[in-house]
Structures are given as structure tokens and as C-alpha cells.
């Protein structure tokens, strides 16, 4: 018996071999292979969570801006708290937490 005769007919099918070759190529060697797609889905999930975080920050900044527009003493409070500004006759004491 020859070696070619021992191989089952289904393995010699050129269409099946083409489909298997295409599948292997797409799964391992293509630019958009499975590993790349998984890492892209993870990155997408991370970016979506970052979007939610930054949306909260934007809303907080809008609320702070609205507060500044309605309260003129808010500018002085912000200057004192964030930028440590003071009047001439004052002393500032900073405590580490």
C-alpha cells in the first residue's frame, strides 16, 4: 500500500485543507489575530471605565464653576485652599495628613 492510499479521503479534501489553513492563518498569523483582539477588548473596557471616571470629574468641575459664578467669595476660598494665598497680615500653617 502506498502512503497516499493510507491517508483518509476527508484529509485529502482540498476545500477542507483550505478552510483549515485559512482558520490557522486568521487565528495565529493575521494582523487581527485572537490574542490581539483579546488585548483590544481589555483596552476598550479600560477606556470605558476611564470615560466614566472623567465624566464624573467633568460634572464636579461644572458644579464648581457654577458655584464660582454665583458666589463671589468662592474665589477667595479657592485661592486660600488650593494656592495657599494669604492676606498681608496673616500667617499660613500647613499640616501634613
Backbone bond lengths (Angstrom), bond angles and torsions (degrees), N, CA, C in turn:
res aa  C-N    CA-C-N  psi(-1)  N-CA   C-N-CA  omega(-1)  CA-C   N-CA-C  phi
1 X - - - 1.451 - - 1.520 109.62 -
2 X 1.287 113.90 138.65 1.462 116.63 179.64 1.525 110.04 -83.96
3 X 1.294 115.07 162.55 1.462 121.54 -178.87 1.530 110.99 -64.79
4 X 1.310 117.28 -38.40 1.457 121.76 -179.95 1.524 111.42 -66.57
5 X 1.300 118.07 -31.07 1.461 121.63 -179.86 1.523 111.33 -74.26
6 X 1.308 118.27 -24.36 1.460 121.16 179.92 1.531 113.08 -76.85
7 X 1.325 117.63 -21.19 1.472 121.64 -178.91 1.524 108.60 -74.80
8 X 1.336 118.11 129.15 1.472 120.01 179.33 1.524 111.03 -60.50
9 X 1.312 115.84 152.35 1.466 121.63 -176.25 1.524 111.87 -65.16
10 X 1.323 117.31 -32.44 1.463 119.15 -177.63 1.529 111.85 -66.83
11 X 1.322 118.14 -29.76 1.465 121.42 178.67 1.528 110.42 -77.24
12 X 1.322 117.10 -27.17 1.466 120.78 179.06 1.529 112.06 -81.67
13 X 1.313 117.29 -5.72 1.456 121.29 -178.95 1.529 109.62 -66.30
14 X 1.343 116.58 120.13 1.467 120.27 -175.16 1.528 112.34 -68.37
15 X 1.300 117.99 -28.51 1.463 120.32 179.20 1.532 110.88 -71.81
16 X 1.321 115.81 -41.42 1.462 120.25 177.30 1.526 110.52 -64.49
17 X 1.320 116.57 -42.85 1.463 120.35 177.94 1.526 111.28 -62.60
18 X 1.318 116.70 -39.18 1.472 120.75 178.05 1.523 110.81 -64.82
19 X 1.323 117.02 -44.07 1.467 120.60 179.54 1.521 110.48 -64.94
20 X 1.319 118.08 -42.43 1.468 120.98 178.87 1.526 110.25 -64.97
21 X 1.331 116.16 -43.50 1.471 119.53 177.74 1.519 111.89 -61.21
22 X 1.323 116.51 -43.37 1.458 121.17 177.95 1.526 110.89 -62.56
23 X 1.332 116.52 -42.38 1.464 120.44 179.50 1.519 112.09 -63.45
24 X 1.323 116.16 -43.91 1.472 120.09 178.35 1.520 109.90 -63.34
25 X 1.323 116.08 -43.51 1.470 119.29 179.19 1.533 110.81 -60.41
26 X 1.316 117.88 -47.17 1.466 121.63 -177.71 1.532 110.95 -68.79
27 X 1.309 117.68 -32.97 1.455 121.36 -175.76 1.525 112.50 -77.58
28 X 1.321 117.51 -35.32 1.457 119.98 -172.91 1.533 115.09 -115.89
29 X 1.317 118.80 -38.49 1.459 120.92 -166.97 1.520 115.11 -106.69
30 X 1.299 118.56 -17.25 1.457 121.09 -176.12 1.524 111.06 -70.60
31 X 1.313 116.11 160.74 1.462 121.74 178.66 1.525 111.28 -62.48
32 X 1.295 117.53 -30.02 1.465 123.02 -179.47 1.525 110.38 -108.79
33 X 1.322 116.89 47.89 1.464 120.03 -177.63 1.530 110.63 -70.21
34 X 1.314 116.22 176.82 1.462 122.81 -173.08 1.524 111.66 -63.29
35 X 1.309 117.30 -43.02 1.463 120.86 -179.01 1.533 110.45 -62.57
36 X 1.317 116.37 -41.87 1.464 120.86 177.87 1.520 110.69 -64.00
37 X 1.313 117.22 -41.78 1.461 120.55 -179.66 1.525 111.14 -64.58
38 X 1.321 117.46 -40.71 1.469 120.35 178.81 1.518 110.49 -63.62
39 X 1.334 116.99 -43.60 1.469 118.99 178.96 1.520 111.13 -66.03
40 X 1.313 117.26 -33.98 1.477 119.87 177.46 1.534 111.29 -68.49
41 X 1.316 117.72 -38.35 1.465 119.98 177.53 1.526 110.70 -65.79
42 X 1.332 117.26 -38.25 1.465 120.15 176.61 1.523 110.81 -64.70
43 X 1.315 116.65 -42.63 1.466 121.18 178.84 1.527 110.36 -64.03
44 X 1.322 116.87 -39.75 1.461 121.00 178.22 1.523 111.14 -62.82
45 X 1.321 117.23 -42.87 1.469 120.71 178.41 1.522 110.29 -63.80
46 X 1.325 116.89 -40.04 1.471 120.82 178.09 1.526 110.80 -64.11
47 X 1.309 116.89 -42.51 1.463 120.70 179.52 1.527 111.60 -66.76
48 X 1.320 117.14 -36.09 1.466 119.67 177.29 1.521 111.16 -66.44
49 X 1.329 117.10 -38.73 1.468 119.18 177.05 1.526 110.26 -68.01
50 X 1.332 117.13 -36.46 1.465 119.73 175.83 1.521 111.00 -65.07
51 X 1.322 116.96 -35.21 1.463 120.97 178.60 1.526 109.98 -61.69
52 X 1.311 117.01 -43.90 1.462 120.41 178.93 1.527 110.70 -63.52
53 X 1.323 116.98 -40.90 1.471 121.31 178.84 1.530 110.58 -62.28
54 X 1.325 116.83 -46.62 1.457 119.85 -177.94 1.523 112.05 -71.95
55 X 1.326 117.76 -28.80 1.466 119.66 173.54 1.526 110.79 -62.97
56 X 1.330 116.93 -39.82 1.468 120.43 176.45 1.525 110.73 -64.24
57 X 1.331 116.48 -41.21 1.473 120.43 178.93 1.530 110.85 -63.88
58 X 1.313 116.58 -39.67 1.469 120.43 179.11 1.521 110.33 -64.69
59 X 1.322 117.09 -43.22 1.462 120.03 178.82 1.535 110.92 -62.98
60 X 1.324 117.03 -39.89 1.463 120.28 177.91 1.523 110.78 -65.06
61 X 1.332 117.32 -39.10 1.464 120.95 178.85 1.524 110.93 -67.64
62 X 1.331 117.15 -37.96 1.465 120.40 177.36 1.529 111.16 -65.33
63 X 1.325 115.66 -40.46 1.469 119.44 178.02 1.531 110.19 -64.56
64 X 1.323 116.86 -40.75 1.470 120.97 178.09 1.527 110.92 -64.49
65 X 1.311 117.13 -40.52 1.459 121.09 177.79 1.523 111.11 -64.45
66 X 1.303 116.56 -42.50 1.476 120.73 178.49 1.526 109.90 -62.70
67 X 1.328 115.51 -40.05 1.458 120.81 178.89 1.527 110.71 -64.72
68 X 1.322 117.24 -40.05 1.464 121.20 178.66 1.528 112.09 -65.62
69 X 1.326 115.43 -37.97 1.462 119.03 -178.69 1.520 112.03 -68.63
70 X 1.322 117.50 -30.57 1.461 120.03 -176.71 1.525 112.95 -93.19
71 X 1.327 118.41 -22.47 1.461 121.68 -175.99 1.530 109.79 -120.79
72 X 1.327 117.96 107.30 1.474 119.48 -178.64 1.533 113.46 -67.47
73 X 1.309 118.29 -25.39 1.459 119.30 179.31 1.540 112.06 -76.60
74 X 1.319 116.75 -7.68 1.468 120.43 179.37 1.527 110.75 -66.98
75 X 1.332 117.13 -32.21 1.466 119.67 178.53 1.526 110.64 -62.34
76 X 1.316 116.46 -42.83 1.459 119.54 179.31 1.528 110.79 -65.71
77 X 1.314 117.20 -42.63 1.457 120.86 179.39 1.530 111.45 -61.91
78 X 1.317 116.76 -43.77 1.462 120.68 179.77 1.526 110.83 -66.01
79 X 1.321 116.77 -41.48 1.461 120.17 178.72 1.523 110.66 -62.50
80 X 1.316 117.51 -38.52 1.465 120.48 179.78 1.530 111.71 -72.43
81 X 1.342 117.88 -42.38 1.468 121.10 -174.83 1.536 113.22 -77.20
82 X 1.304 116.74 -45.23 1.457 119.15 -173.19 1.526 113.06 -90.78
83 X 1.320 117.12 -36.19 1.459 120.08 -172.55 1.522 112.98 -110.88
84 X 1.326 116.76 4.07 1.473 123.72 176.06 1.529 112.86 54.24
85 X 1.308 116.20 37.79 1.465 119.92 175.78 1.523 108.88 -80.36
86 X 1.338 115.13 154.34 1.459 118.79 -176.83 1.520 109.25 -146.67
87 X 1.310 113.74 164.45 1.460 119.36 173.60 1.523 107.71 -81.17
88 X 1.322 116.82 167.28 1.463 121.22 -175.54 1.523 113.01 -62.99
89 X 1.295 117.37 -34.07 1.461 119.81 -175.90 1.520 113.52 -96.59
90 X 1.331 118.85 19.73 1.450 121.89 -177.38 1.525 111.14 -115.20
91 X 1.318 115.21 156.30 1.463 121.80 172.09 1.522 108.04 -119.35
92 X 1.334 116.05 146.26 1.475 121.10 -179.77 1.517 108.22 -112.64
93 X 1.304 115.30 131.72 1.451 122.04 175.33 1.531 108.03 -116.91
94 X 1.320 116.54 122.95 1.476 121.43 179.97 1.519 108.60 -104.69
95 X 1.322 115.75 132.39 1.457 122.53 178.70 1.519 108.51 -116.92
96 X 1.324 116.87 128.25 1.480 120.18 175.79 1.518 108.61 -79.18
97 X 1.292 114.33 142.75 1.466 118.57 -179.04 1.478 111.31 -102.54
